[in-house]
């Protein structure tokens, strides 16, 4: 796995979102990229995962793209690929991005199982707590966020309660509302719920297509072996 950066601007914050519970991280980062002035400056290249790419609005969408906004001095790592089993290598790549771009802060976005609430929780970040996120006291975290925390226990996290493993646009919208205050994105938060549903549908479609591609690739591999 390799980090490829065609530009190396110095940035303050890296926001990462991977397809976890409720696809919250992916929906959030997709929304930011669609609504704000971000430019792709690189990607995480991989040899061990299936060769997969999406096409959106006539353009290629890299499975793990790295984007930069000069306006906000923020880097977004946007992922549409299931990387289960490769979390540690992904985290090594994230820290490589941090090193090369001089990033001061990593903010990990995740969905967590809800007991009936719709709260936003934070970990390792008092400022997020001041602007509306609740401090998490008890939780079990898995995936990229867990690997990040085990590598660096000071990593900041933002969690949205979600009711199921299906794409949860409303949970993502609540995260976006907190991020808007945190980074001063100046996003119009009123239509977030409606817009989030549109992005939920699009992200779900992209992930279904990539999953289908992986399944077909596996079938072809089996036919070669058979």
C-alpha positions as CSV (number, residue, x, y, z in Angstrom):
1,X,0.0,0.0,0.0
2,X,1.4,3.4,-1.0
3,X,0.6,7.0,-0.5
4,X,0.8,9.0,-3.8
5,X,0.8,12.8,-3.5
6,X,1.0,14.9,-6.6
7,X,1.0,18.0,-4.4
8,X,2.1,18.5,-0.9
9,X,0.4,21.5,0.7
10,X,0.8,22.1,4.4
11,X,-2.5,21.4,6.1
12,X,-3.9,21.7,9.6
13,X,-6.6,19.0,9.8
14,X,-7.1,15.6,8.2
15,X,-10.7,14.4,8.2
16,X,-11.0,10.7,7.3
17,X,-14.2,8.6,6.6
18,X,-14.3,5.0,5.7
19,X,-17.4,2.8,5.0
20,X,-18.1,1.7,8.6
21,X,-21.4,1.4,10.5
22,X,-24.2,3.2,8.7
23,X,-21.6,4.4,6.1
24,X,-21.5,7.6,8.1
25,X,-17.8,8.4,7.4
26,X,-18.2,8.0,3.7
27,X,-21.4,10.0,3.4
28,X,-19.9,12.8,5.5
29,X,-16.7,13.1,3.4
30,X,-18.7,12.8,0.2
31,X,-20.9,15.7,1.2
32,X,-17.9,17.9,2.0
33,X,-16.3,17.2,-1.3
34,X,-19.5,18.0,-3.2
35,X,-20.3,21.2,-1.4
36,X,-16.9,22.8,-0.8
37,X,-13.8,23.7,-2.8
38,X,-11.7,20.5,-2.5
39,X,-9.1,19.4,-5.1
40,X,-7.8,15.8,-5.4
41,X,-4.1,15.9,-4.7
42,X,-3.4,12.1,-4.4
43,X,-4.6,8.7,-3.4
44,X,-3.7,5.6,-1.4
45,X,-2.6,3.0,-3.9
46,X,-3.1,-0.7,-3.1
47,X,-2.0,-4.0,-4.6
48,X,-3.7,-6.4,-2.3
49,X,-7.2,-5.1,-2.8
50,X,-9.3,-5.7,-5.9
51,X,-8.8,-3.1,-8.7
52,X,-12.0,-1.1,-8.3
53,X,-13.0,2.4,-9.5
54,X,-16.3,4.3,-9.7
55,X,-17.4,6.9,-12.3
56,X,-19.4,9.9,-11.1
57,X,-20.5,12.8,-13.3
58,X,-18.3,11.5,-16.0
59,X,-15.2,11.4,-13.8
60,X,-13.3,8.7,-12.1
61,X,-13.7,8.4,-8.3
62,X,-10.7,6.8,-6.7
63,X,-11.5,4.2,-4.0
64,X,-9.3,6.1,-1.5
65,X,-8.8,9.6,-2.7
66,X,-6.9,12.4,-0.9
67,X,-8.4,15.9,-1.3
68,X,-7.2,19.4,-0.1
69,X,-9.0,22.7,0.4
70,X,-6.8,25.7,0.5
71,X,-9.7,27.8,1.7
72,X,-10.0,25.8,4.9
73,X,-6.5,24.3,5.1
74,X,-8.1,20.8,5.5
75,X,-7.4,17.4,3.9
76,X,-10.2,14.9,3.4
77,X,-9.5,11.2,3.0
78,X,-12.5,9.8,1.2
79,X,-13.0,6.0,0.8
80,X,-15.6,4.0,-0.9
81,X,-13.9,0.6,-0.6
82,X,-14.4,-2.1,2.0
83,X,-10.9,-2.4,3.6
84,X,-11.7,-5.0,6.2
85,X,-8.6,-6.9,7.1
86,X,-6.3,-4.1,6.0
87,X,-6.9,-1.6,8.8
88,X,-3.4,-1.5,10.1
89,X,-1.9,-0.8,6.7
90,X,-4.5,1.9,6.0
91,X,-3.5,3.5,9.3
92,X,0.2,3.5,8.4
93,X,-0.8,5.3,5.1
94,X,-2.8,7.9,7.1
95,X,0.2,8.6,9.3
96,X,2.4,8.9,6.2
97,X,-0.1,11.5,4.8
98,X,0.1,13.3,8.2
99,X,3.9,13.3,8.0
100,X,4.2,14.5,4.4
101,X,1.7,17.3,4.7
102,X,2.6,18.5,8.2
103,X,-0.9,17.8,9.5
104,X,-1.5,18.8,13.1
105,X,-4.8,17.0,13.8
106,X,-6.5,13.9,12.6
107,X,-10.3,13.7,13.0
108,X,-11.9,10.2,12.5
109,X,-15.6,10.0,11.6
110,X,-17.6,6.9,12.5
111,X,-21.1,5.6,13.1
112,X,-21.8,3.7,16.3
113,X,-24.8,1.5,17.2
114,X,-27.6,3.4,18.9
115,X,-29.7,2.4,21.9
116,X,-32.5,4.5,20.7
117,X,-30.8,7.9,20.7
118,X,-29.5,10.2,18.0
119,X,-26.6,11.8,19.7
120,X,-23.2,12.9,18.5
121,X,-20.3,11.8,20.6
122,X,-16.6,12.9,20.7
123,X,-13.4,11.5,22.1
124,X,-10.1,13.4,22.8
125,X,-11.5,16.8,21.7
126,X,-12.9,19.3,24.2
127,X,-13.8,21.8,21.5
128,X,-16.2,19.3,19.9
129,X,-17.7,18.8,23.3
130,X,-18.3,22.6,23.7
131,X,-20.1,22.9,20.3
132,X,-22.6,20.1,20.9
133,X,-21.0,16.7,20.9
134,X,-21.2,14.6,24.1
135,X,-18.2,13.0,25.6
136,X,-18.2,9.3,25.1
137,X,-17.9,7.3,28.3
138,X,-18.5,3.7,27.2
139,X,-18.1,2.2,23.7
140,X,-16.5,-0.5,21.7
141,X,-14.7,0.8,18.6
142,X,-13.6,-1.3,15.6
143,X,-12.1,-0.7,12.2
144,X,-9.8,2.1,11.0
145,X,-10.7,4.4,14.0
146,X,-9.7,1.6,16.5
147,X,-6.4,1.1,14.7
148,X,-5.7,4.8,14.7
149,X,-6.4,5.1,18.4
150,X,-4.1,2.1,19.2
151,X,-1.3,3.7,17.2
152,X,-2.0,7.2,18.7
153,X,-4.3,7.4,21.7
154,X,-4.6,11.2,21.2
155,X,-6.5,11.0,17.9
156,X,-9.8,12.9,17.9
157,X,-13.0,11.1,17.1
158,X,-16.5,12.1,16.2
159,X,-19.2,9.5,16.4
160,X,-22.9,9.5,15.3
161,X,-25.4,7.2,16.7
162,X,-27.0,5.2,14.0
163,X,-29.8,2.6,14.2
164,X,-28.7,0.0,11.7
165,X,-25.9,-1.0,9.3
166,X,-27.7,0.4,6.3
167,X,-26.6,3.9,5.1
168,X,-27.8,6.5,7.6
169,X,-27.9,9.9,6.0
170,X,-29.5,11.6,9.1
171,X,-26.6,10.5,11.3
172,X,-24.2,11.8,8.7
173,X,-26.1,15.1,8.6
174,X,-25.7,15.5,12.4
175,X,-22.0,15.0,12.1
176,X,-21.8,17.6,9.2
177,X,-23.6,20.1,11.5
178,X,-20.9,19.7,14.1
179,X,-18.1,19.8,11.6
180,X,-19.6,23.0,10.2
181,X,-19.2,24.7,13.6
182,X,-15.8,23.1,14.2
183,X,-14.0,24.2,11.0
184,X,-16.2,27.1,10.1
185,X,-17.1,25.6,6.7
186,X,-20.1,28.1,6.4
187,X,-22.3,25.3,5.0
188,X,-26.0,25.9,4.8
189,X,-27.2,23.4,7.3
190,X,-31.0,23.8,6.8
191,X,-31.2,21.5,3.8
192,X,-28.8,18.9,5.2
193,X,-31.3,16.2,5.9
194,X,-32.8,16.3,2.4
195,X,-29.4,16.6,0.7
196,X,-28.0,13.8,2.9
197,X,-30.7,11.4,1.7
198,X,-29.6,12.1,-1.9
199,X,-26.0,11.4,-1.1
200,X,-27.0,8.3,0.9
201,X,-28.6,6.9,-2.3
202,X,-25.6,7.8,-4.4
203,X,-23.0,6.4,-2.0
204,X,-25.1,3.2,-1.5
205,X,-25.2,2.8,-5.3
206,X,-21.4,3.2,-5.6
207,X,-20.7,0.7,-2.9
208,X,-23.2,-1.8,-4.3
209,X,-21.4,-1.5,-7.7
210,X,-17.9,-1.9,-6.2
211,X,-19.1,-4.9,-4.1
212,X,-20.6,-6.5,-7.2
213,X,-17.3,-5.9,-9.1
214,X,-15.4,-7.6,-6.3
215,X,-17.8,-10.5,-6.3
216,X,-17.5,-11.0,-10.1
217,X,-13.7,-10.8,-9.8
218,X,-13.8,-13.5,-7.2
219,X,-16.0,-15.7,-9.4
220,X,-13.6,-15.2,-12.3
221,X,-10.7,-16.2,-10.1
222,X,-12.5,-19.3,-9.0
223,X,-13.2,-20.2,-12.6
224,X,-9.5,-19.9,-13.4
225,X,-8.6,-22.2,-10.6
226,X,-11.3,-24.6,-11.4
